[in-house]
Amino acid sequence: MSGAFPEGFLWGAATAAYQVEGSPLADGAGTSIWHRFTHDPRLMIASGDTGDVACDHYNRMESDVDLMKRLGLQAYRFSISWSRILPGGTGRVNQAGLDFYRRLVDRLNDAGIMPLPTLYHWDLPAALDDRGGWLNRDIAEWFGEYAAVMYRALDGEVRRWATLNEPWVVADGGYLNGVLAPGHRSIFECAIASRNLMRAHGRAVQVYRELGRHEVGVVFNIEPKYPASDSAEDLAATARADAYMNRQYADPALLGTCPPELREVYGEAWEDWSQDDLALACQPVDFVGINYYTRSVVRASDTAWPFYAEPVVQEGAQHTETDWEVFPEAMTRTLLWFRERYGDIPLYIMENGAAFADPASSAGALIADDHRCRYLADHIAAVGDAIAAGVDVRGYMVWSLFDNLEWALGYAKRFGIVHVDYETLERTPKKSADLYRRIIESNGTAVAGAATEDAAS
């Protein structure tokens, strides 16, 4: 798409609470599973990193919002730490934690930046994990109680809420592969957590319909699956991989069904959803957030448990520092596929970005993160192509505003358009931040200019 994006298109950036806030136990907050995970010597993440300080956004929020305004952001997608609000997960409300998010929302609104809060971005209160966490069916009601607290407090100032961020990551990383909090490894638990995540989402939407006045949605990470060949085996493997990662969550929420391939993926761990569970998960939403980073080319494998499909590395392609192939065309395909499968629901790109090794900066010069600039320009153009093809995409949030704690990878991988010195916590916009500012100012037309600049260099 070479011209401007639609009038009113929303440009912003995204972060998540545990990755940027720091001070996880400050002012009466309760422990989260991520605080517990990073401090457990059996589970310690890369280099022993923790979120104890992170970007210190909890203490630097006001100046961070000022920086957002200077960058021209029109929206800021952030997540709320459940354990800051309800230290025990349910029951007593911690007013100091609630006040922090109230100040953040007020500061954003005063700056002309739309607040886009997500209720859950992976940091479950540890007190609820002790009661089974996402394995306990009661969590749908616990999540509904927490959602009600936030809606009552901030719905007058917040016009667009998301319930969950990337439920696939919560279940796969936290309950199947054990690489994310709470660090479990059980396919039986993964199946249970997946269902309860979507039940909780549905309950939070129900509560919003009772209490809210604006919009509520959910955020899915979509990684399109491409078959390595046209063989029946590879095509079947691709369908299993797609069902497990993409349709496992979107189908119940938007269609009220479960992909049939999941019976094969989970085997004896699979239990058909009841009609009541499907009905609870499938609540009408006002929008869906899409997080896109890469695609995956897959082939059949007898050993790649549980869905017997393994990725095929694309030799010669550019890859990010997290070994993700750079393939912007798949973003257009993802958005087209989503509309074809789920209808013409409003979509927002809630995360899109890349980790690259940033070069050192010279005095007075921007960090020349040219690979990230190219990535962002190409992917924003891919969003524009989907819009030109009729997909109702209404906004784009770059991941991430800041370099931050990249979960189990610690601080080694930098996704930010703003560099953070982890010793001094100084923020320094990179070249990509300047590019993004120009894209926002031009409502997308600067994307074409970025392509021209890249070709010339």
N, C-alpha and C positions, 0 to 999 in steps of 0.2 A: 504494500500500500504506500504510494508515494505522496499522497496528500495528507491533509489534516485528519485527525481522528474526529469522531462525532462530537458535536457540541455538548459540553457537560461531561465529557470523558474524565474520569477521576484518576489522577496521577499521585502515587504515594510510595511509601517504603514500609517495610515490615521488620519487626523484631519479635522476640518471645521473652517472657518474664525471667526464667531462670538463666537464660543466656546473656542478659544484659544488666539486670537490676542490681545484683549483689545484695549484701545485707539480708540474706534469706531468713534470718531469725530476728530481725530488728522489730522493735515496737510491738512485741506481743505476737509475732507471727509464729505459726506452728511449723514443724519439720515437714518437708515434702519428701517424696520417694527419691527425687534427684539429689537433694542434700544428703540423704542417707546413702545413696548409691555412690556418690563421689567420695564419701568419707569411709567407705567400707574397704579395708585393705584387701579383701578377697575379690573385689569388683573394680578396683581403682581404674579410672580412665587414663588416657594418654598423659604421661609425665606427671601423674598425680594431680592434675588440674581439678579445680573445684569452681563452683559459682559463688564463693564467699565474697569476692569483690567484683568479678566479671568486669563490666564497663562502669560500674558504680552509678548506673542510671537512677537508682533509688535516691541518691543524694545529689545528683546533677541534673535532675529532670528539667528544671526550669531553663537552664542554659542549653540543654539538649533540644528543647522545643524551639528556643531561639535559633539554634543552628538549622533545624528543620525549615523554619520560615525563611532563612537566608538561602537555603537550597531550593526554595520555591515549591516545597511539597504541599499538595492539596489534601492529603490524607495520611494518617499514621495508623498502621495496623499493629497492635500490640496485644499481648495476652495478659490475663489477670491471674495472679497466683492465688489459687483456691485456699491454700493454707494461710495466706495473709489475711483473708477475709474470715474464714472459719478455721481456727487453729486445730480444732478437733474434727474437722471435716463436716460436722453438723453442729447444731446447737448454738453456742455463744458466738456472737459476731464481734470481731476485733475492730473496734471503731478506728483505730489508728491505721490499720491496713486499708479500710474503706476510704478513709480520708486521703490517703496517698493517691488512689485512683481518681477520686473526685478532683483533687488539685490538678492531676494530669489532664483530665478531660476538660476542666475549665481553662487551663492554660492553652490547650490545643484550640478550643473554640475561640478564645480571645485572639489567637494568632491566625484565625481563618483556616485552620487545618481540621479536617473532619476526623474525629476519633472513630476507629474501627476495632473495638475490643473483641477478642476471642476468649470465651470462658475457660477453655481447657486446651493447653498446649503442653501436655505430658507430665506436669508436675503435681501428681495426686498427693493430697495430704497423707502423710505416713500413718496417721491415726486410722484412716480408712483402709490403707493397705493392710494394717494389722487385723482388720475385720474381713479380709478377703479381697479388698480393692475391686478391680474389674471382674473378679471371679464371683462376686456376691451379687445376686440379682437385686438386692436392695439398693444397689448403687444408682439405679435409675431414679429412685426417690431422693437419695442423697444429692444427686446432681440437680434435680429439680428444686430442692430446697436452696442450694447455693445459687442457682440461677435466679430464683425469686428475690433473694437478697440483693443481687446486683441490678436486676430490672427495677426494683422499687427505688433503689438509691440513685440510678443514673439514667433511666430511660428518658427522662425529660431533656437530657443533654446529649444522649447518644441516639442516633437514628438508624444504626445498622449494627446488628450483633451477629457473631458467629458462635455456634455451640462448641463443636470439636474441631481441632486441627489434626488432619492426617490420622484417622483412626487406624489405618493399616500399619503405620509405623508403631503405634502404641502396642498393638497386638503382636506383630511380627518381631519387633525388636525387643519388646519387654517380656513376652510370654512364650515365644517359640525359640528364638535364637539367643536370648539372654544378654545381648550386647547393650541394651538400654534398660533403664529402670523399669520395673523392679528386679530385673535380672533372672527371670525364670526361663526354663527350657522344657516345654511340654506342648505337644501338638494338641492334647486334650484341653489344656488351659487356653491355648490360642483360640480355639473354636469358641470357648465360653466367653472369653474377653471380647472377641469380635462382636458377638451377639449383644452383650451387655453394653458395649459402647454405643451401638445404634439404638438400643432401647433408651439409654440415657439421653442421647440426642433427641429422640422423639419426645421424651418427657419434658426436656427443656423448651422445646417448641410449644408443647401444650401449655406450659406455664406462661410463655410469652403471649400466647393468644388470650390468656386470662388477664395479664397484667400490662402488657406492652402496647405501644401505640404506633410503632414504626415498622421496622423490618428485621427479620431473623433468618439466618441461613446456616450452612455448614460448609466446611472446607475439606476437599479431598485432594490427595496427591495422585496424579495420573501419570503413569509411565507407559506409553503405548508399546505394545509388543509386536515385533516384526518376525515372521518365520524365517529361519535361515535357509530354507528351501521350500519347494512346493510338495514335498513328500507328505503323505498322510500322517506319518509319525510327527513330523515337525509342526504341521498345522494343528494337530491335536494338542501337542505340548504348548504351543502358543496360546491356544484357547484356555488351557488350564492356568497358565501363568497370568493371563489377562483376567480370568475369573478371580484368581486368588488376590491379586494386587489391586485391580481397578473396580471390577463389578461387585466384589464381595460386600462393599459398603454402599456404593451408589445405588445398586439395584434395590436393596431393602428400603433405603431412604426415599427413593424417587419412584420406584415401580411397585413396591410392596411384594417383591419376589426375591428368591435367592438363586444365584447361578447354579444350574444343575451340575456343572463340573466340580463344584466343591465337594460333592460326595466322594468323588474319586481322589481329590486332593487330600482330604482329611481321613478317608478310610473309616476305620472303626471309631475315630474320634468325632465323626460327624453325627449330629442329631438334627433332624428336620425342625425348622422353626415352627412354632405354633402360629395359628392365625392371629392370636392375641399379640404375640411378639411382633409379627409383621405389621399389624395395624398400628402398634405403638411406634415402631420405627418410621413408618411412612406417614409423616405429618406434612401438610403443605408448607413449603418454605418459600420465601420471597426471592431468594437468590442462592447460587452455589458459588463457592470459591474454588478455583482450580490452582493447584501448585504444580508447576511443570519445571523439570530440570533437564531431563534426558530421555532417550528412548532405550529399548533393550531388544537386541536381536537374539532369538532363542532357538535352540534345537532340542530334540528329544534326548533324554539321557536316562539310563536305567538306575543311575546312582544319585541323581540330583533330587534328593528327598526335600519336601514332600510332594511337589507337583511334577517331578520328573521332567523338568525342562531346565536347561542351563544356558547362561548367556554366552554369546559368541563375541569375543572382542573384535572390533572392526579395525583391522590393521590399516595404518595410514591416515586414520581419522584423528582430528584433534581431540584430546581429552583434558578434562580439568584436573586439578590437584586431587580431587576425590575419585579420579578414574572414571568420570562420567563422560560419555561421548558428547561432543558438541554437535547437535543436529537440529537446528531451528525449524526445519520443515515439519518435524513431528509435532511441534506446537500447533501449527495450523491444523494438521490432521487430527490432533487430540480434540481441539475445539469443534471441528466439524463433526467428528464422531460423537461427541457429547450431545450436540444438538440432535443428531439423527436418532440417538438411542433414547434420550430423555426429554426431548421436546425443546421448545423455544423459551427456556427459563433464563432470566438474566444471569450473566456470568461475570465474575471478577477474577482477574489473575491476582491471587493473594500472595504468591511467592514465585519469583523467577530470578535466578542469578547464578553465579559461579565462583568457585574458589580457584584462584590462581596465585602463583608466587609473585608477589608485588616486588618490583625493583626498589632499591633504596632511592630516597628523594635527595635532590641537591637543594642547597639553601634557596628558599624563596620559590621553588618550583613544585608543581603538583606531582604526586606520585604517578608515574606514567603507566597506569595499569591498562595498557592497550588491549590485551586479550579480553579483559572484562568489558571494555568499551565496545569491542567488536561483538562480543556475546550479547550484550544488552541491545545494541542497535539491531542486530539480526533477529533477535527474538521479539522485540517490539514490532519490527516490520512483519514478522510472522503473525502476530496478533492482528495487525492491520489487514493482512490478507484474509484472515478468518472473518473479520468484520465486513470486508468487501464482499465476501461470499454469503453474507446474510446472518452470521452468528451474532447474537446480542451480547457482546462483551462491553461492559460499562466502566471498567477501570483496570489499572495495572499497578501492582505493588512490587517494587524491586526488593529482592532479598540479597543482602540485608542492608539496612541503614548503616550499621556499625560492624566492624570486625568484632567477633564475640566468641563465647564458648560454644564450639561446634560439637556439643553433646559428648559422645564417647571419644571423639577425636581431640578434645581439649582445645587449646588455643593455637594449634599448629596450622589450621586451615582458615584462611581469611576470605570471607564472602563480602565484606563491607564495601560500600562506596565511600565510606569515611574510615580512614585509618585510625586505629586506637593504639597508642603506645601503652602497653600493659604495665610498664614501670611507672610512668607519670600520669597515665590515663588521659593524656592530651588527645583531642580529636583533631584530625587533619583531613579535610576533604581531598579525595583523589581526583584524577582526571575524569574518571567515570562519573563522579558527582557533578562535575562541571558539564559533562555531556548531558547527563540526565536533567540538569537544570535547564539547559537549552531545549531539550526535547519537550519539557513541560511548558516552557514559555511559548513554544511554537505549536503546542497541541499536537505534537508528533511529526511535524514536517521536518524537523532537524534530523530525523532518522535518515532521510535520503542524503542530507549533507554529511552525516557521519560516514555513510558508505562511500561517498566521493572522496572524503579525506583519507579513508583507509586505503582506497585504491591508489591514491596519489602517493601514499607513503610506502 
